[in-house]
Amino acid sequence: MRIHEMRKWFLLLLFWSGRYDVLDAARWIAGHTDVEHIYAYIEREFPGDKIGELESECAIDLLAKYDETQVIMDDEEVGMAELYRRVLRHFNVRRLNLVREREWHSLVQELFEKDYHLEPVTVHTYDNQKRVCIAIRQGSRVDD
């Protein structure tokens, strides 16, 4: 087995177990400068449509948190607010807790199959630190 293959499998397993919380660590381990690079690599190497499933799971967690707090932390989360409003309009409700979880989770999964994707973004803070944020974007994952 080649070193590159071992490193690739380690990064994929790290991402599979830690999901989006480990992207910055994976970026550092791989020697990439931005999280966007490591995510593109993971996306390309991930089996089948599993990345879409992981993205919808992450979006479900973000939407549930947003439903509780109604707080948008970063500018790139505007897509999350738009997705949130779309799900509410679909069920004609004002809050997600008025809909059975299974139903709105299924809707989000369907939307991520064709209309939405996640995009990790490296943000530089005022004190020149890097921070990884996950943005929800409308449109296909790869622009044709």
N, CA, C and O atoms as CSV, one atom per row, in Angstrom:
chain,resi,resn,atom,element,x,y,z
A,1,MET,N,N,0.846,-1.175,0.000
A,1,MET,CA,C,0.000,0.000,0.000
A,1,MET,C,C,0.895,1.244,0.000
A,1,MET,O,O,1.890,1.308,0.721
A,2,ARG,N,N,0.529,2.205,-0.803
A,2,ARG,CA,C,1.312,3.433,-0.901
A,2,ARG,C,C,0.950,4.390,0.228
A,2,ARG,O,O,-0.157,4.353,0.765
A,3,ILE,N,N,1.907,5.248,0.578
A,3,ILE,CA,C,1.705,6.247,1.632
A,3,ILE,C,C,0.513,7.141,1.294
A,3,ILE,O,O,-0.301,7.456,2.163
A,4,HIS,N,N,0.415,7.546,0.031
A,4,HIS,CA,C,-0.692,8.416,-0.379
A,4,HIS,C,C,-2.039,7.751,-0.121
A,4,HIS,O,O,-2.968,8.405,0.352
A,5,GLU,N,N,-2.157,6.471,-0.422
A,5,GLU,CA,C,-3.414,5.746,-0.198
A,5,GLU,C,C,-3.741,5.665,1.290
A,5,GLU,O,O,-4.898,5.823,1.680
A,6,MET,N,N,-2.732,5.420,2.122
A,6,MET,CA,C,-2.978,5.357,3.572
A,6,MET,C,C,-3.433,6.722,4.081
A,6,MET,O,O,-4.352,6.806,4.895
A,7,ARG,N,N,-2.800,7.777,3.609
A,7,ARG,CA,C,-3.176,9.130,4.032
A,7,ARG,C,C,-4.599,9.457,3.589
A,7,ARG,O,O,-5.379,10.033,4.348
A,8,LYS,N,N,-4.928,9.083,2.348
A,8,LYS,CA,C,-6.270,9.340,1.826
A,8,LYS,C,C,-7.319,8.630,2.683
A,8,LYS,O,O,-8.318,9.238,3.068
A,9,TRP,N,N,-7.098,7.346,2.984
A,9,TRP,CA,C,-8.079,6.598,3.776
A,9,TRP,C,C,-8.179,7.142,5.192
A,9,TRP,O,O,-9.259,7.161,5.781
A,10,PHE,N,N,-7.051,7.584,5.735
A,10,PHE,CA,C,-7.102,8.182,7.068
A,10,PHE,C,C,-7.963,9.441,7.047
A,10,PHE,O,O,-8.813,9.624,7.918
A,11,LEU,N,N,-7.752,10.304,6.065
A,11,LEU,CA,C,-8.531,11.540,5.974
A,11,LEU,C,C,-10.017,11.256,5.771
A,11,LEU,O,O,-10.866,11.925,6.361
A,12,LEU,N,N,-10.331,10.268,4.939
A,12,LEU,CA,C,-11.739,9.921,4.716
A,12,LEU,C,C,-12.383,9.351,5.983
A,12,LEU,O,O,-13.526,9.678,6.303
A,13,LEU,N,N,-11.649,8.503,6.700
A,13,LEU,CA,C,-12.176,7.951,7.957
A,13,LEU,C,C,-12.327,9.033,9.022
A,13,LEU,O,O,-13.293,9.038,9.785
A,14,LEU,N,N,-11.363,9.944,9.064
A,14,LEU,CA,C,-11.453,11.063,10.007
A,14,LEU,C,C,-12.695,11.885,9.727
A,14,LEU,O,O,-13.447,12.222,10.643
A,15,PHE,N,N,-12.911,12.209,8.457
A,15,PHE,CA,C,-14.091,12.992,8.094
A,15,PHE,C,C,-15.371,12.214,8.373
A,15,PHE,O,O,-16.334,12.780,8.890
A,16,TRP,N,N,-15.398,10.925,8.038
A,16,TRP,CA,C,-16.589,10.106,8.268
A,16,TRP,C,C,-16.961,10.089,9.754
A,16,TRP,O,O,-18.140,10.160,10.102
A,17,SER,N,N,-15.959,9.996,10.624
A,17,SER,CA,C,-16.258,9.904,12.056
A,17,SER,C,C,-16.520,11.265,12.688
A,17,SER,O,O,-17.347,11.372,13.593
A,18,GLY,N,N,-15.837,12.296,12.232
A,18,GLY,CA,C,-15.980,13.603,12.861
A,18,GLY,C,C,-16.820,14.592,12.097
A,18,GLY,O,O,-17.168,15.657,12.607
A,19,ARG,N,N,-17.145,14.234,10.871
A,19,ARG,CA,C,-17.945,15.064,9.976
A,19,ARG,C,C,-17.327,16.456,9.799
A,19,ARG,O,O,-16.111,16.587,9.660
A,20,TYR,N,N,-18.146,17.461,9.805
A,20,TYR,CA,C,-17.696,18.807,9.477
A,20,TYR,C,C,-16.903,19.462,10.610
A,20,TYR,O,O,-16.229,20.469,10.395
A,21,ASP,N,N,-16.983,18.895,11.807
A,21,ASP,CA,C,-16.230,19.443,12.929
A,21,ASP,C,C,-14.726,19.206,12.801
A,21,ASP,O,O,-13.942,19.880,13.469
A,22,VAL,N,N,-14.312,18.261,11.958
A,22,VAL,CA,C,-12.884,17.933,11.840
A,22,VAL,C,C,-12.265,18.461,10.544
A,22,VAL,O,O,-11.117,18.140,10.238
A,23,LEU,N,N,-12.997,19.256,9.792
A,23,LEU,CA,C,-12.467,19.724,8.514
A,23,LEU,C,C,-11.168,20.513,8.671
A,23,LEU,O,O,-10.243,20.342,7.877
A,24,ASP,N,N,-11.091,21.362,9.673
A,24,ASP,CA,C,-9.871,22.150,9.840
A,24,ASP,C,C,-8.692,21.258,10.221
A,24,ASP,O,O,-7.575,21.472,9.749
A,25,ALA,N,N,-8.933,20.265,11.067
A,25,ALA,CA,C,-7.868,19.325,11.420
A,25,ALA,C,C,-7.439,18.520,10.197
A,25,ALA,O,O,-6.246,18.294,9.995
A,26,ALA,N,N,-8.393,18.086,9.381
A,26,ALA,CA,C,-8.068,17.343,8.166
A,26,ALA,C,C,-7.276,18.224,7.200
A,26,ALA,O,O,-6.349,17.757,6.539
A,27,ARG,N,N,-7.649,19.491,7.127
A,27,ARG,CA,C,-6.917,20.436,6.280
A,27,ARG,C,C,-5.464,20.519,6.716
A,27,ARG,O,O,-4.553,20.480,5.888
A,28,TRP,N,N,-5.257,20.633,8.009
A,28,TRP,CA,C,-3.906,20.742,8.548
A,28,TRP,C,C,-3.102,19.462,8.297
A,28,TRP,O,O,-1.947,19.524,7.876
A,29,ILE,N,N,-3.710,18.314,8.555
A,29,ILE,CA,C,-3.025,17.024,8.356
A,29,ILE,C,C,-2.615,16.850,6.896
A,29,ILE,O,O,-1.522,16.365,6.607
A,30,ALA,N,N,-3.505,17.251,5.970
A,30,ALA,CA,C,-3.226,17.091,4.544
A,30,ALA,C,C,-2.269,18.157,4.015
A,30,ALA,O,O,-1.770,18.040,2.896
A,31,GLY,N,N,-2.013,19.186,4.804
A,31,GLY,CA,C,-1.120,20.247,4.364
A,31,GLY,C,C,-1.761,21.209,3.388
A,31,GLY,O,O,-1.061,21.871,2.623
A,32,HIS,N,N,-3.082,21.297,3.402
A,32,HIS,CA,C,-3.788,22.234,2.536
A,32,HIS,C,C,-3.857,23.596,3.203
A,32,HIS,O,O,-3.828,23.693,4.430
A,33,THR,N,N,-3.947,24.647,2.399
A,33,THR,CA,C,-4.000,25.994,2.957
A,33,THR,C,C,-5.414,26.409,3.354
A,33,THR,O,O,-5.595,27.135,4.332
A,34,ASP,N,N,-6.402,25.961,2.613
A,34,ASP,CA,C,-7.790,26.330,2.900
A,34,ASP,C,C,-8.655,25.089,3.013
A,34,ASP,O,O,-8.385,24.063,2.388
A,35,VAL,N,N,-9.686,25.200,3.812
A,35,VAL,CA,C,-10.589,24.075,4.030
A,35,VAL,C,C,-11.339,23.713,2.750
A,35,VAL,O,O,-11.755,22.567,2.577
A,36,GLU,N,N,-11.513,24.690,1.848
A,36,GLU,CA,C,-12.195,24.416,0.591
A,36,GLU,C,C,-11.435,23.356,-0.217
A,36,GLU,O,O,-12.050,22.530,-0.892
A,37,HIS,N,N,-10.107,23.382,-0.148
A,37,HIS,CA,C,-9.290,22.410,-0.883
A,37,HIS,C,C,-9.495,20.997,-0.348
A,37,HIS,O,O,-9.696,20.060,-1.121
A,38,ILE,N,N,-9.443,20.844,0.969
A,38,ILE,CA,C,-9.589,19.502,1.553
A,38,ILE,C,C,-11.009,18.980,1.325
A,38,ILE,O,O,-11.201,17.784,1.105
A,39,TYR,N,N,-12.001,19.865,1.376
A,39,TYR,CA,C,-13.372,19.417,1.156
A,39,TYR,C,C,-13.572,18.948,-0.277
A,39,TYR,O,O,-14.250,17.948,-0.511
A,40,ALA,N,N,-12.994,19.658,-1.235
A,40,ALA,CA,C,-13.078,19.233,-2.638
A,40,ALA,C,C,-12.423,17.856,-2.805
A,40,ALA,O,O,-12.922,17.013,-3.551
A,41,TYR,N,N,-11.326,17.640,-2.121
A,41,TYR,CA,C,-10.637,16.346,-2.173
A,41,TYR,C,C,-11.508,15.247,-1.568
A,41,TYR,O,O,-11.653,14.175,-2.155
A,42,ILE,N,N,-12.086,15.511,-0.401
A,42,ILE,CA,C,-12.944,14.527,0.271
A,42,ILE,C,C,-14.165,14.229,-0.592
A,42,ILE,O,O,-14.560,13.073,-0.746
A,43,GLU,N,N,-14.751,15.270,-1.147
A,43,GLU,CA,C,-15.935,15.118,-1.996
A,43,GLU,C,C,-15.629,14.228,-3.199
A,43,GLU,O,O,-16.426,13.360,-3.557
A,44,ARG,N,N,-14.483,14.449,-3.812
A,44,ARG,CA,C,-14.082,13.688,-4.990
A,44,ARG,C,C,-13.815,12.221,-4.654
A,44,ARG,O,O,-14.098,11.341,-5.467
A,45,GLU,N,N,-13.276,11.950,-3.467
A,45,GLU,CA,C,-12.870,10.603,-3.087
A,45,GLU,C,C,-13.934,9.819,-2.335
A,45,GLU,O,O,-13.793,8.611,-2.147
A,46,PHE,N,N,-14.997,10.488,-1.901
A,46,PHE,CA,C,-16.021,9.829,-1.106
A,46,PHE,C,C,-16.844,8.887,-1.978
A,46,PHE,O,O,-17.105,9.199,-3.140
A,47,PRO,N,N,-17.257,7.740,-1.440
A,47,PRO,CA,C,-17.992,6.762,-2.249
A,47,PRO,C,C,-19.408,7.218,-2.591
A,47,PRO,O,O,-20.162,7.662,-1.725
A,48,GLY,N,N,-19.748,7.100,-3.857
A,48,GLY,CA,C,-21.116,7.318,-4.336
A,48,GLY,C,C,-21.733,8.618,-3.897
A,48,GLY,O,O,-21.093,9.668,-3.942
A,49,ASP,N,N,-22.976,8.550,-3.472
A,49,ASP,CA,C,-23.713,9.746,-3.069
A,49,ASP,C,C,-23.699,9.950,-1.557
A,49,ASP,O,O,-24.542,10.672,-1.024
A,50,LYS,N,N,-22.768,9.333,-0.871
A,50,LYS,CA,C,-22.710,9.434,0.590
A,50,LYS,C,C,-22.461,10.850,1.069
A,50,LYS,O,O,-22.928,11.223,2.145
A,51,ILE,N,N,-21.732,11.651,0.294
A,51,ILE,CA,C,-21.443,13.018,0.716
A,51,ILE,C,C,-22.741,13.827,0.807
A,51,ILE,O,O,-22.887,14.670,1.693
A,52,GLY,N,N,-23.677,13.572,-0.103
A,52,GLY,CA,C,-24.976,14.250,-0.049
A,52,GLY,C,C,-25.754,13.883,1.200
A,52,GLY,O,O,-26.426,14.732,1.787
A,53,GLU,N,N,-25.669,12.619,1.612
A,53,GLU,CA,C,-26.336,12.187,2.841
A,53,GLU,C,C,-25.734,12.900,4.057
A,53,GLU,O,O,-26.458,13.368,4.935
A,54,LEU,N,N,-24.407,12.974,4.092
A,54,LEU,CA,C,-23.747,13.654,5.206
A,54,LEU,C,C,-24.101,15.129,5.235
A,54,LEU,O,O,-24.314,15.708,6.300
A,55,GLU,N,N,-24.162,15.737,4.045
A,55,GLU,CA,C,-24.519,17.155,3.983
A,55,GLU,C,C,-25.935,17.393,4.491
A,55,GLU,O,O,-26.176,18.354,5.221
A,56,SER,N,N,-26.870,16.533,4.116
A,56,SER,CA,C,-28.247,16.735,4.584
A,56,SER,C,C,-28.341,16.512,6.088
A,56,SER,O,O,-29.095,17.214,6.762
A,57,GLU,N,N,-27.589,15.548,6.633
A,57,GLU,CA,C,-27.574,15.344,8.091
A,57,GLU,C,C,-27.038,16.573,8.810
A,57,GLU,O,O,-27.587,16.986,9.832
A,58,CYS,N,N,-25.982,17.152,8.288
A,58,CYS,CA,C,-25.411,18.353,8.879
A,58,CYS,C,C,-26.413,19.508,8.805
A,58,CYS,O,O,-26.594,20.242,9.776
A,59,ALA,N,N,-27.060,19.664,7.650
A,59,ALA,CA,C,-28.052,20.729,7.487
A,59,ALA,C,C,-29.223,20.545,8.445
A,59,ALA,O,O,-29.735,21.527,8.983
A,60,ILE,N,N,-29.652,19.316,8.667
A,60,ILE,CA,C,-30.739,19.041,9.611
A,60,ILE,C,C,-30.344,19.495,11.010
A,60,ILE,O,O,-31.144,20.108,11.716
A,61,ASP,N,N,-29.102,19.191,11.413
A,61,ASP,CA,C,-28.618,19.633,12.726
A,61,ASP,C,C,-28.580,21.153,12.817
A,61,ASP,O,O,-28.985,21.728,13.827
A,62,LEU,N,N,-28.090,21.807,11.755
A,62,LEU,CA,C,-28.023,23.271,11.752
A,62,LEU,C,C,-29.413,23.891,11.801
A,62,LEU,O,O,-29.628,24.876,12.508
A,63,LEU,N,N,-30.361,23.321,11.052
A,63,LEU,CA,C,-31.724,23.850,11.046
A,63,LEU,C,C,-32.407,23.661,12.396
A,63,LEU,O,O,-33.130,24.547,12.851
A,64,ALA,N,N,-32.187,22.518,13.039
A,64,ALA,CA,C,-32.785,22.287,14.359
A,64,ALA,C,C,-32.248,23.288,15.371
A,64,ALA,O,O,-32.997,23.809,16.197
A,65,LYS,N,N,-30.957,23.553,15.305
A,65,LYS,CA,C,-30.347,24.540,16.211
A,65,LYS,C,C,-30.893,25.935,15.925
A,65,LYS,O,O,-31.206,26.690,16.845
A,66,TYR,N,N,-31.003,26.266,14.643
A,66,TYR,CA,C,-31.540,27.570,14.264
A,66,TYR,C,C,-32.997,27.716,14.699
A,66,TYR,O,O,-33.414,28.800,15.107
A,67,ASP,N,N,-33.773,26.634,14.617
A,67,ASP,CA,C,-35.175,26.659,15.027
A,67,ASP,C,C,-35.301,27.000,16.510
A,67,ASP,O,O,-36.246,27.673,16.923
A,68,GLU,N,N,-34.340,26.529,17.306
A,68,GLU,CA,C,-34.355,26.819,18.749
A,68,GLU,C,C,-33.903,28.235,19.066
A,68,GLU,O,O,-34.496,28.900,19.916
A,69,THR,N,N,-32.849,28.706,18.386
A,69,THR,CA,C,-32.218,29.974,18.765
A,69,THR,C,C,-32.629,31.164,17.915
A,69,THR,O,O,-32.662,32.294,18.402
A,70,GLN,N,N,-32.946,30.918,16.635
A,70,GLN,CA,C,-33.241,31.973,15.663
A,70,GLN,C,C,-32.071,32.951,15.517
A,70,GLN,O,O,-32.269,34.120,15.189
A,71,VAL,N,N,-30.860,32.464,15.762
A,71,VAL,CA,C,-29.662,33.297,15.674
A,71,VAL,C,C,-28.821,32.853,14.491
A,71,VAL,O,O,-28.501,31.673,14.350
A,72,ILE,N,N,-28.467,33.810,13.643
A,72,ILE,CA,C,-27.546,33.552,12.549
A,72,ILE,C,C,-26.200,34.107,12.979
A,72,ILE,O,O,-26.061,35.303,13.237
A,73,MET,N,N,-25.206,33.222,13.052
A,73,MET,CA,C,-23.900,33.616,13.563
A,73,MET,C,C,-23.006,34.277,12.523
A,73,MET,O,O,-22.240,35.178,12.866
A,74,ASP,N,N,-23.078,33.862,11.278
A,74,ASP,CA,C,-22.166,34.337,10.251
A,74,ASP,C,C,-22.933,34.706,8.994
A,74,ASP,O,O,-24.031,34.207,8.750
A,75,ASP,N,N,-22.336,35.594,8.196
A,75,ASP,CA,C,-22.976,36.016,6.955
A,75,ASP,C,C,-23.251,34.857,6.016
A,75,ASP,O,O,-24.257,34.862,5.306
A,76,GLU,N,N,-22.359,33.846,6.003
A,76,GLU,CA,C,-22.529,32.757,5.049
A,76,GLU,C,C,-23.701,31.846,5.414
A,76,GLU,O,O,-24.056,30.964,4.632
A,77,GLU,N,N,-24.300,32.039,6.569
A,77,GLU,CA,C,-25.433,31.211,6.968
A,77,GLU,C,C,-26.763,31.755,6.457
A,77,GLU,O,O,-27.825,31.255,6.826
A,78,VAL,N,N,-26.705,32.770,5.615
A,78,VAL,CA,C,-27.933,33.301,5.027
A,78,VAL,C,C,-28.653,32.197,4.265
A,78,VAL,O,O,-29.883,32.159,4.250
A,79,GLY,N,N,-27.906,31.300,3.634
A,79,GLY,CA,C,-28.502,30.172,2.932
A,79,GLY,C,C,-29.290,29.279,3.869
A,79,GLY,O,O,-30.303,28.699,3.479
A,80,MET,N,N,-28.822,29.167,5.112
A,80,MET,CA,C,-29.541,28.370,6.089
A,80,MET,C,C,-30.893,29.007,6.400
A,80,MET,O,O,-31.901,28.308,6.497
A,81,ALA,N,N,-30.917,30.315,6.556
A,81,ALA,CA,C,-32.177,31.003,6.842
A,81,ALA,C,C,-33.157,30.835,5.682
A,81,ALA,O,O,-34.358,30.675,5.899
A,82,GLU,N,N,-32.646,30.870,4.454
A,82,GLU,CA,C,-33.503,30.686,3.286
A,82,GLU,C,C,-34.052,29.266,3.237
A,82,GLU,O,O,-35.235,29.065,2.961
A,83,LEU,N,N,-33.198,28.279,3.505
A,83,LEU,CA,C,-33.651,26.884,3.543
A,83,LEU,C,C,-34.681,26.694,4.651
A,83,LEU,O,O,-35.684,26.007,4.460
A,84,TYR,N,N,-34.436,27.296,5.795
A,84,TYR,CA,C,-35.363,27.222,6.929
A,84,TYR,C,C,-36.741,27.752,6.520
A,84,TYR,O,O,-37.760,27.109,6.773
A,85,ARG,N,N,-36.763,28.930,5.887
A,85,ARG,CA,C,-38.043,29.502,5.448
A,85,ARG,C,C,-38.722,28.606,4.418
A,85,ARG,O,O,-39.947,28.478,4.420
A,86,ARG,N,N,-37.934,27.980,3.533
A,86,ARG,CA,C,-38.513,27.087,2.518
A,86,ARG,C,C,-39.189,25.883,3.164
A,86,ARG,O,O,-40.284,25.489,2.761
A,87,VAL,N,N,-38.533,25.298,4.171
A,87,VAL,CA,C,-39.118,24.147,4.862
A,87,VAL,C,C,-40.391,24.575,5.596
A,87,VAL,O,O,-41.392,23.859,5.569
A,88,LEU,N,N,-40.358,25.738,6.252
A,88,LEU,CA,C,-41.563,26.228,6.949
A,88,LEU,C,C,-42.710,26.457,5.970
A,88,LEU,O,O,-43.849,26.079,6.245
A,89,ARG,N,N,-42.412,27.076,4.827
A,89,ARG,CA,C,-43.455,27.314,3.816
A,89,ARG,C,C,-44.040,26.004,3.315
A,89,ARG,O,O,-45.248,25.900,3.103
A,90,HIS,N,N,-43.186,25.004,3.126
A,90,HIS,CA,C,-43.659,23.706,2.626
A,90,HIS,C,C,-44.716,23.116,3.568
A,90,HIS,O,O,-45.720,22.564,3.118
A,91,PHE,N,N,-44.480,23.239,4.871
A,91,PHE,CA,C,-45.407,22.669,5.846
A,91,PHE,C,C,-46.417,23.691,6.369
A,91,PHE,O,O,-47.283,23.358,7.179
A,92,ASN,N,N,-46.301,24.928,5.905
A,92,ASN,CA,C,-47.203,26.003,6.316
A,92,ASN,C,C,-47.237,26.158,7.846
A,92,ASN,O,O,-48.303,26.174,8.462
A,93,VAL,N,N,-46.054,26.270,8.430
A,93,VAL,CA,C,-45.922,26.441,9.880
A,93,VAL,C,C,-44.959,27.581,10.176
A,93,VAL,O,O,-44.292,28.089,9.275
A,94,ARG,N,N,-44.887,27.983,11.449
A,94,ARG,CA,C,-43.978,29.060,11.861
A,94,ARG,C,C,-42.707,28.546,12.528
A,94,ARG,O,O,-41.716,29.270,12.622
A,95,ARG,N,N,-42.735,27.301,12.989
A,95,ARG,CA,C,-41.563,26.696,13.645
A,95,ARG,C,C,-41.488,25.223,13.255
A,95,ARG,O,O,-42.509,24.582,13.008
A,96,LEU,N,N,-40.263,24.695,13.202
A,96,LEU,CA,C,-40.079,23.292,12.839
A,96,LEU,C,C,-40.623,22.335,13.890
A,96,LEU,O,O,-41.019,21.215,13.567
A,97,ASN,N,N,-40.645,22.769,15.145
A,97,ASN,CA,C,-41.123,21.868,16.189
A,97,ASN,C,C,-42.617,21.576,16.070
A,97,ASN,O,O,-43.150,20.772,16.835
A,98,LEU,N,N,-43.298,22.220,15.122
A,98,LEU,CA,C,-44.710,21.940,14.873
A,98,LEU,C,C,-44.898,20.826,13.836
A,98,LEU,O,O,-46.025,20.424,13.548
A,99,VAL,N,N,-43.789,20.335,13.281
A,99,VAL,CA,C,-43.815,19.279,12.266
A,99,VAL,C,C,-43.078,18.071,12.818
A,99,VAL,O,O,-42.061,18.211,13.497
A,100,ARG,N,N,-43.592,16.888,12.527
A,100,ARG,CA,C,-42.875,15.688,12.963
A,100,ARG,C,C,-41.477,15.682,12.355
A,100,ARG,O,O,-41.303,15.962,11.169
A,101,GLU,N,N,-40.484,15.358,13.181
A,101,GLU,CA,C,-39.088,15.375,12.735
A,101,GLU,C,C,-38.877,14.548,11.482
A,101,GLU,O,O,-38.205,14.986,10.548
A,102,ARG,N,N,-39.442,13.364,11.459
A,102,ARG,CA,C,-39.257,12.466,10.323
A,102,ARG,C,C,-39.692,13.136,9.024
A,102,ARG,O,O,-39.059,12.944,7.986
A,103,GLU,N,N,-40.772,13.924,9.073
A,103,GLU,CA,C,-41.286,14.562,7.861
A,103,GLU,C,C,-40.367,15.669,7.356
A,103,GLU,O,O,-40.040,15.711,6.170
A,104,TRP,N,N,-39.945,16.570,8.254
A,104,TRP,CA,C,-39.104,17.657,7.759
A,104,TRP,C,C,-37.688,17.186,7.466
A,104,TRP,O,O,-37.013,17.764,6.613
A,105,HIS,N,N,-37.217,16.134,8.165
A,105,HIS,CA,C,-35.914,15.561,7.839
A,105,HIS,C,C,-35.939,14.985,6.424
A,105,HIS,O,O,-34.989,15.165,5.662
A,106,SER,N,N,-37.013,14.301,6.077
A,106,SER,CA,C,-37.148,13.723,4.731
A,106,SER,C,C,-37.150,14.813,3.663
A,106,SER,O,O,-36.542,14.657,2.604
A,107,LEU,N,N,-37.836,15.911,3.946
A,107,LEU,CA,C,-37.873,17.015,2.996
A,107,LEU,C,C,-36.462,17.586,2.788
A,107,LEU,O,O,-36.052,17.825,1.652
A,108,VAL,N,N,-35.733,17.801,3.868
A,108,VAL,CA,C,-34.370,18.348,3.750
A,108,VAL,C,C,-33.483,17.388,2.955
A,108,VAL,O,O,-32.683,17.824,2.127
A,109,GLN,N,N,-33.622,16.102,3.200
A,109,GLN,CA,C,-32.830,15.123,2.449
A,109,GLN,C,C,-33.150,15.199,0.956
A,109,GLN,O,O,-32.245,15.136,0.124
A,110,GLU,N,N,-34.422,15.332,0.618
A,110,GLU,CA,C,-34.817,15.469,-0.785
A,110,GLU,C,C,-34.249,16.741,-1.401
A,110,GLU,O,O,-33.762,16.730,-2.531
A,111,LEU,N,N,-34.315,17.833,-0.654
A,111,LEU,CA,C,-33.801,19.104,-1.164
A,111,LEU,C,C,-32.302,19.038,-1.412
A,111,LEU,O,O,-31.800,19.651,-2.354
A,112,PHE,N,N,-31.583,18.296,-0.571
A,112,PHE,CA,C,-30.136,18.177,-0.745
A,112,PHE,C,C,-29.759,17.228,-1.878
A,112,PHE,O,O,-28.611,17.221,-2.323
A,113,GLU,N,N,-30.700,16.438,-2.340
A,113,GLU,CA,C,-30.421,15.580,-3.495
A,113,GLU,C,C,-30.330,16.393,-4.776
A,113,GLU,O,O,-29.636,15.996,-5.711
A,114,LYS,N,N,-31.039,17.554,-4.834
A,114,LYS,CA,C,-31.066,18.291,-6.098
A,114,LYS,C,C,-30.902,19.799,-5.975
A,114,LYS,O,O,-30.376,20.421,-6.897
A,115,ASP,N,N,-31.330,20.414,-4.874
A,115,ASP,CA,C,-31.387,21.871,-4.808
A,115,ASP,C,C,-30.346,22.548,-3.919
A,115,ASP,O,O,-30.106,23.745,-4.073
A,116,TYR,N,N,-29.729,21.823,-3.003
A,116,TYR,CA,C,-28.820,22.447,-2.041
A,116,TYR,C,C,-27.543,21.628,-1.878
A,116,TYR,O,O,-27.499,20.443,-2.207
A,117,HIS,N,N,-26.522,22.277,-1.370
A,117,HIS,CA,C,-25.284,21.615,-0.996
A,117,HIS,C,C,-24.594,22.438,0.088
A,117,HIS,O,O,-24.927,23.602,0.307
A,118,LEU,N,N,-23.645,21.828,0.751
A,118,LEU,CA,C,-22.866,22.539,1.768
A,118,LEU,C,C,-21.559,22.998,1.146
A,118,LEU,O,O,-21.022,22.379,0.228
A,119,GLU,N,N,-21.073,24.096,1.676
A,119,GLU,CA,C,-19.791,24.622,1.209
A,119,GLU,C,C,-19.002,25.103,2.427
A,119,GLU,O,O,-19.383,26.085,3.063
A,120,PRO,N,N,-17.913,24.422,2.752
A,120,PRO,CA,C,-17.090,24.909,3.850
A,120,PRO,C,C,-16.359,26.179,3.429
A,120,PRO,O,O,-15.904,26.298,2.291
A,121,VAL,N,N,-16.254,27.110,4.343
A,121,VAL,CA,C,-15.636,28.397,4.059
A,121,VAL,C,C,-14.633,28.707,5.158
A,121,VAL,O,O,-14.927,28.547,6.342
A,122,THR,N,N,-13.443,29.152,4.758
A,122,THR,CA,C,-12.458,29.604,5.728
A,122,THR,C,C,-12.663,31.097,5.936
A,122,THR,O,O,-12.611,31.879,4.986
A,123,VAL,N,N,-12.895,31.484,7.173
A,123,VAL,CA,C,-13.108,32.886,7.503
A,123,VAL,C,C,-11.929,33.349,8.353
A,123,VAL,O,O,-11.519,32.668,9.293
A,124,HIS,N,N,-11.395,34.508,8.009
A,124,HIS,CA,C,-10.321,35.095,8.801
A,124,HIS,C,C,-10.951,36.067,9.797
A,124,HIS,O,O,-11.658,36.995,9.406
A,125,THR,N,N,-10.689,35.846,11.083
A,125,THR,CA,C,-11.267,36.694,12.123
A,125,THR,C,C,-10.465,37.990,12.242
A,125,THR,O,O,-9.407,38.138,11.630
A,126,TYR,N,N,-10.979,38.909,13.026
A,126,TYR,CA,C,-10.326,40.208,13.189
A,126,TYR,C,C,-8.912,40.086,13.756
A,126,TYR,O,O,-8.074,40.953,13.508
A,127,ASP,N,N,-8.634,39.023,14.513
A,127,ASP,CA,C,-7.286,38.840,15.070
A,127,ASP,C,C,-6.445,37.889,14.214
A,127,ASP,O,O,-5.497,37.273,14.700
A,128,ASN,N,N,-6.813,37.781,12.918
A,128,ASN,CA,C,-6.090,37.007,11.909
A,128,ASN,C,C,-6.050,35.503,12.195
A,128,ASN,O,O,-5.105,34.824,11.793
A,129,GLN,N,N,-7.042,34.992,12.869
A,129,GLN,CA,C,-7.191,33.558,13.077
A,129,GLN,C,C,-8.103,33.009,11.985
A,129,GLN,O,O,-8.967,33.721,11.472
A,130,LYS,N,N,-7.907,31.743,11.633
A,130,LYS,CA,C,-8.777,31.098,10.655
A,130,LYS,C,C,-9.875,30.346,11.388
A,130,LYS,O,O,-9.642,29.716,12.419
A,131,ARG,N,N,-11.065,30.427,10.838
A,131,ARG,CA,C,-12.213,29.726,11.401
A,131,ARG,C,C,-12.966,29.059,10.258
A,131,ARG,O,O,-13.172,29.665,9.207
A,132,VAL,N,N,-13.376,27.816,10.465
A,132,VAL,CA,C,-14.119,27.079,9.445
A,132,VAL,C,C,-15.605,27.238,9.712
A,132,VAL,O,O,-16.077,26.985,10.820
A,133,CYS,N,N,-16.336,27.655,8.694
A,133,CYS,CA,C,-17.789,27.780,8.771
A,133,CYS,C,C,-18.390,26.924,7.665
A,133,CYS,O,O,-17.763,26.699,6.630
A,134,ILE,N,N,-19.596,26.455,7.891
A,134,ILE,CA,C,-20.299,25.651,6.899
A,134,ILE,C,C,-21.458,26.479,6.363
A,134,ILE,O,O,-22.354,26.870,7.111
A,135,ALA,N,N,-21.432,26.738,5.069
A,135,ALA,CA,C,-22.477,27.518,4.427
A,135,ALA,C,C,-23.406,26.586,3.653
A,135,ALA,O,O,-22.958,25.626,3.027
A,136,ILE,N,N,-24.684,26.877,3.703
A,136,ILE,CA,C,-25.669,26.149,2.908
A,136,ILE,C,C,-25.894,26.966,1.647
A,136,ILE,O,O,-26.255,28.142,1.699
A,137,ARG,N,N,-25.673,26.317,0.518
A,137,ARG,CA,C,-25.789,27.006,-0.772
A,137,ARG,C,C,-26.881,26.361,-1.606
A,137,ARG,O,O,-27.063,25.144,-1.582
A,138,GLN,N,N,-27.606,27.195,-2.343
A,138,GLN,CA,C,-28.607,26.687,-3.262
A,138,GLN,C,C,-27.935,26.385,-4.595
A,138,GLN,O,O,-27.016,27.091,-5.010
A,139,GLY,N,N,-28.388,25.357,-5.247
A,139,GLY,CA,C,-27.824,24.955,-6.538
A,139,GLY,C,C,-27.087,23.651,-6.411
A,139,GLY,O,O,-26.908,23.120,-5.315
A,140,SER,N,N,-26.660,23.139,-7.554
A,140,SER,CA,C,-25.979,21.852,-7.553
A,140,SER,C,C,-24.581,22.000,-6.967
A,140,SER,O,O,-24.009,23.089,-6.942
A,141,ARG,N,N,-24.059,20.902,-6.508
A,141,ARG,CA,C,-22.737,20.868,-5.882
A,141,ARG,C,C,-21.652,21.297,-6.853
A,141,ARG,O,O,-20.752,22.051,-6.484
A,142,VAL,N,N,-21.727,20.829,-8.079
A,142,VAL,CA,C,-20.750,21.163,-9.106
A,142,VAL,C,C,-21.478,21.913,-10.201
A,142,VAL,O,O,-22.394,21.380,-10.827
A,143,ASP,N,N,-21.070,23.151,-10.433
A,143,ASP,CA,C,-21.717,23.942,-11.484
A,143,ASP,C,C,-21.302,23.430,-12.853
A,143,ASP,O,O,-20.115,23.268,-13.137
A,144,ASP,N,N,-22.291,23.178,-13.693
A,144,ASP,CA,C,-22.018,22.668,-15.050
A,144,ASP,C,C,-21.764,23.807,-16.007
A,144,ASP,O,O,-21.518,23.576,-17.191
